[in-house]
Amino acid sequence: MRTRLPFPTSRWAIALSSRLTVKLVLFYGAMFAAAALLSLWGTREAIRANAEQTIIREMTVGSSIFDRIAAMQIEQLHRAGEVLGSDFGFRAAAATGDAPTIESALDSLAGRLKLNHAMFVAQDGTITGKPGGFTPRDRERLIAALNEGSETGIARWAGEPHMVAAAPVKAPMLIGWVVFARDMNMADLRALAQLSTADLHPRIEPLAQVPPNLRPIGGRVAAPVQMTADGERILVQARPVQNFGSGDAQLLVLEYSLTQAMQSYMPILWSLLVFGLLGLLVALCGVVIASRSLTRPILALAAAARRVSEGEHVEVPVETQDEIGLLASSFNTMVRDIATRERQIAHMAFHDGLTGLANRTLLREQLALSFQSGDRRGFALFCLDLDNFKSVNDTLGHPTGDALLCEVAARLSAACPTGFVARLGGDEFAIIVRRDGTSETMVARALIAALAEPFAVNGHRIVVGTSIGIARAPQDGEDGIALLKNADLALYRAKNDGKGSFRFFEAAMDAEAQERRSMEIDLHEALRNGELELYFQPLFGLSQNRVTAFEALLRWNHPTRGMVSPVDFIPLAEETGLILPIGEWVLHEACRAARTWPDHIRVAVNVSPVQFRSASLNSVILQALASSGLPPQQLELEVTESLFIENVEATLASLHSLRALGVRVALDDFGTGYSSLSYLRSFPFDKLKIDRSFIIDLQANNGATAMIKAITGLADALGIETTAEGVETIDQLDILRKQGCSQIQGFYFSRPIRAGAVADLIRELDYQEQAVQAA
Amino acid sequence: MRIPVPALLLFALSAPASAGSLDLRIVDQAGKPVPDAVVTVYPAGGVPRGGFSFTPGPVMTQENIAFVPHVLIVPVGATVRFPNHDKVRHHVYSFSKPARFEIKLFGKDETRSYTFTTAGTVALGCNIHDQMSGFIKVVDTPFAAKTNAAGQASISGLALGTAQVTVWHPSLRAKDNEQKSVVPIPASGAVARTVTLILPALR
């Protein structure tokens, strides 16, 4: 037997454990990693979106700050221009074209207001003052803007953006404009940048230089555009500003590096990643612990299941109330159920289901045990068989028969409380009784007495007896099998002795049994080897005064045994069932022989009860008639009264079906068996054969004659022929003739003869009878 | 020195044996009649020197913080009075070349006057009230008239021949706010002309 390893270290257990754990770890690890990555990605996206939103908001704010600052500064310029433009002296100078005065006025203001440009533009386009770095195109644009009525805004002069304010000069009609302008230099824009939280790198650019996708569409600010410069992602937006004049529009361009914005969030993302990894580690540890706690009871269950399959009774502790606990308790229930069922199966294997007694198997084991124990005093085996049990079953039905068997079992157990009672099957029982002072004879009598009492079963009063065969150990058998066989032989003998008796086994019984066995084997061969032969004994019709029939009689001429008597081998043939092929052979032979005889001579064939009960009898008879060509009325079947002991209905039905074939039916051995006359009324037999015992007594006993007279009278009244068997003397013949017997059969006329001698005998007897008649 | 206008006209027009007249209609680019445009005609045959006047007379009233009339035609040498009918004081000035002057702070029911010696357009303003604006057209021809509300001006007594017609309007974007054309004048009867001025849109 394989050495079992304790389960935690067994190899497959580890494999299972690691497999499940690895599965769980992989699955949950992947899930958690996915979740962590998803959250990381989501956070990054949210941060990015938020950063973008913030930047866009900053841009909006920055832009509006810019607008407000620019508007404020321009308004300041504008007010200064208006003050100058409405000054009476300046107006007078402007109206009269007093250039030196105008210039001096403009100069002083330019110095005071830190202007880059201060000039008077007359209505005819003449510029007085300092246009400083003006291109002709700038000048054209300025005049066009003034004529449009523009007063404030941003314009690009000499490539630089300027805040421009123009104030009209009226004297009182419009004669020109005072124009003040200031560079929008980097410093101004920086100042603007400082006002917003993010450095938006503000700059003013001509519309034409701004990429088309950044330009405002229909007055609406275009969405920020992402651009890539030097590997940085930059968000750029262009916003409209108040322009001075409609030509050469300017845009405020704001930009912010997204890459830099995201840079500030990197620590957050890194810490998220680190904590995600830590979380993953924690989750994996948790999964390992959880899976261990899951696999441990499963492994325990698996190990327990394996031990159960090896036949052990193992239960596992139920530690939890969860599904695992439920599984464990179910497992325990299953193990208990299996044990219960195994006990039931074992009981069924060794006990009789009906009576609960030990069965043959257990009896054998018990016998073996008894032999092994080597008890000096020894023991005896009683084999019992109920008498007439079959008729109980047939007449009262199996349920009643079964109930009777249970009652019998109970009585046997009660009658022999120290014995080991077993039921071998059917109505056979066996009891092992230890030798303890009580003699076997007393036990046997007690048992017979116990079963002799009538039984009350299912409302029926039933009387059964029992026959008992007894074999004693150790002298009557060296093992259980021999002992059982010998007890059986004793039982067989007891039954033969008469019902309600018991017999001890004797060595001779064994010899007899062996002889029977040998004869049985020989009988098997006999049919094949042609050792069987039919002899015929004539039946002489007293009224016809001639042979009317021959009875076919079977003879066995064995090569070494010589002639074997039918009395010896017919019962054997009936017991073994060999009577069926033998009977068939007899019918065929008899019919074949009778076909050669004169038409008025019938052949009588004995039909054994075994044959009679076989379903094939009718077809065998038909075949014999057909193959021989014998007319049915020339065949007479002889049946015995014993048929009526058992199922009368079935017997009558069979008799009628035989009669339907056209054959004659005779009742053999009349007067010895079942003494009921009722069946004579139930079935019209063609003939009664009066048993030879009545004939033998004829000369010594008057009563016998009266009996013959009564029988023949009865038969005559019913229209049945009578045949007297065993007629050996002329006196018997005379009496029989006188008493009205139809036919006689016996040595007086002829012994049974071989088939070949039949023809001579017919002739001879016919002659002899004539002599009898003459006498 | 006041000269009745009909007398002057009679005097002026009596010289030529026969006379034609000019009917002008002044519209802007949108076809709307332009009032307060001044038409001056210089026939090829020349104009009489002095001795003529216009209706209304040379009075530029300040009334309801405005110059009334808005445009006043006077002959060269005319002295224009500036009566103030407002309760506030005014400071009338002109930076125009033909006549540069200031009449400083004069009150209600005070009248100042100024004599215009040079032909041309004099734009009047008030240094106190910037919104006040007026024009005195100093002309050296008797053939001058101001368009009415329907944008019409009619000048008669013109001799046969061609005439230079000048249309002036303060808003006209041109040299001296003038637009000139030559129109043939018939011996008798009227010649009708429509003159379109390109004026800046009103704002």
Boltz contact constraints between the chains, C-beta under 6 A:
constraints:
  - contact:
      token1: [A, 88]
      token2: [B, 127]
      max_distance: 6.0
  - contact:
      token1: [A, 92]
      token2: [B, 95]
      max_distance: 6.0
  - contact:
      token1: [A, 95]
      token2: [B, 95]
      max_distance: 6.0
  - contact:
      token1: [A, 96]
      token2: [B, 95]
      max_distance: 6.0
  - contact:
      token1: [A, 171]
      token2: [B, 95]
      max_distance: 6.0
  - contact:
      token1: [A, 172]
      token2: [B, 125]
      max_distance: 6.0
  - contact:
      token1: [A, 172]
      token2: [B, 133]
      max_distance: 6.0
  - contact:
      token1: [A, 173]
      token2: [B, 123]
      max_distance: 6.0
